[in-house]
């Protein structure tokens, strides 16, 4: 997949602290849009550099607007996505930073962005290794994901990530139920790129579930 050099430069420029005196270096909507590009369309060193820049932009925003739960949610999503892309020992530190941001967002407003902090935090608990290496905890993951489902029962992300959790728990029939809900979720007009790639992930996981159910 080819990288857009101009897009990468744009991302870096967005988080340059000297470019903005009285305005945030990037809005939540721009963080959201840039995350989809970096997470899905960049690879290898280009992705790592862009994630570093995007983390800087998220930090600038949360420092300027510390009471904005949405900013902390997106900071947490960016940290956790970078952790997933990076892997290795460095990923755990990023995951811990993501956890702090998402927990802070929940303290500010757990319902912000339709409970997205619960979705992302639950996914972190599901994916991070457990004690003594990390803070992973399947029971906590399930609790948080179900809390997010209570807030946003039709959401594409929470249904997909809960289905992923159920798949990992070998609960394939139930996982299929939530994948079909995710597949039928209404499109998010402000997030066409994210929806496009999430639907691809849903289809991939659904195919894996179907194979398991046929055995």
Residue pairs with C-beta under 8 A, 6 or more apart in sequence:
1 41
1 42
1 43
3 41
3 42
3 43
3 46
4 41
7 37
8 42
8 46
8 49
8 50
11 34
11 37
11 38
11 50
11 53
11 54
11 57
12 49
12 50
12 53
13 19
14 25
14 26
14 30
14 34
14 53
14 57
15 25
15 26
15 53
15 54
15 56
15 57
15 60
16 25
17 25
17 60
19 25
24 60
24 61
24 64
24 65
25 57
25 60
25 61
26 34
26 57
26 58
26 60
26 61
27 61
28 61
28 68
28 70
28 71
28 74
29 190
30 57
31 54
31 57
31 58
31 61
31 71
31 74
31 78
32 74
32 190
32 191
32 194
33 191
33 193
34 50
34 54
34 57
35 54
35 74
35 77
35 78
35 81
35 194
36 191
36 193
36 194
36 197
37 50
37 193
38 47
38 50
38 51
38 54
38 81
39 47
39 81
39 85
40 193
40 194
40 197
41 193
42 50
47 85
48 82
48 85
48 86
51 78
51 81
51 82
51 85
51 86
52 82
54 78
55 75
55 78
55 79
55 82
58 71
58 74
58 75
58 78
58 79
59 75
61 68
61 71
61 74
61 75
62 68
62 71
62 72
62 75
62 101
65 71
67 108
68 108
69 105
69 106
69 108
69 109
69 112
69 113
69 117
70 105
70 112
70 113
72 101
72 102
72 104
72 105
72 108
72 117
73 101
73 102
73 105
73 112
73 113
73 116
73 117
73 120
75 98
75 101
76 98
76 99
76 100
76 101
76 102
76 105
76 117
76 120
76 121
77 98
77 116
77 120
78 98
79 94
79 95
79 97
79 98
79 101
80 94
80 95
80 98
80 102
80 120
80 123
80 124
82 94
83 90
83 91
83 92
83 94
83 95
83 98
84 91
84 127
86 94
92 128
92 129
92 133
92 134
95 124
95 128
95 134
95 135
96 135
98 120
98 124
99 121
99 124
99 135
102 117
102 120
102 121
102 124
103 117
103 121
105 112
105 117
106 117
106 118
106 121
110 117
110 118
110 147
110 151
111 151
114 151
114 152
114 155
115 147
115 148
115 150
115 151
115 152
115 155
115 158
116 148
116 157
118 144
118 145
118 147
118 148
118 151
118 158
119 144
119 145
119 148
119 155
119 157
119 158
119 161
121 144
122 140
122 141
122 142
122 143
122 144
122 145
122 147
122 148
122 161
122 162
122 165
123 141
123 145
123 161
123 164
123 165
124 136
124 141
125 135
125 136
125 137
125 138
125 140
125 141
125 144
126 136
126 138
126 141
126 145
126 161
126 164
126 165
126 168
127 136
128 134
128 135
128 136
129 136
130 136
130 137
138 165
138 169
141 165
142 165
145 158
145 161
145 162
145 165
146 162
148 155
148 158
148 162
149 155
149 158
149 159
149 162
152 158
154 181
154 185
154 186
155 185
156 182
156 185
156 188
156 195
156 198
156 199
156 202
157 182
157 198
159 178
159 179
159 181
159 182
159 185
160 178
160 179
160 182
160 198
160 201
160 202
160 205
162 178
163 175
163 176
163 177
163 178
163 179
163 182
163 202
163 205
163 209
164 175
164 205
166 172
166 174
166 175
166 178
167 175
167 205
167 208
167 209
167 212
170 212
172 209
172 212
172 213
173 213
175 205
175 209
176 206
176 209
176 210
176 213
179 202
179 205
179 206
179 209
180 206
182 198
182 202
183 199
183 202
183 203
183 206
187 195
188 194
188 195
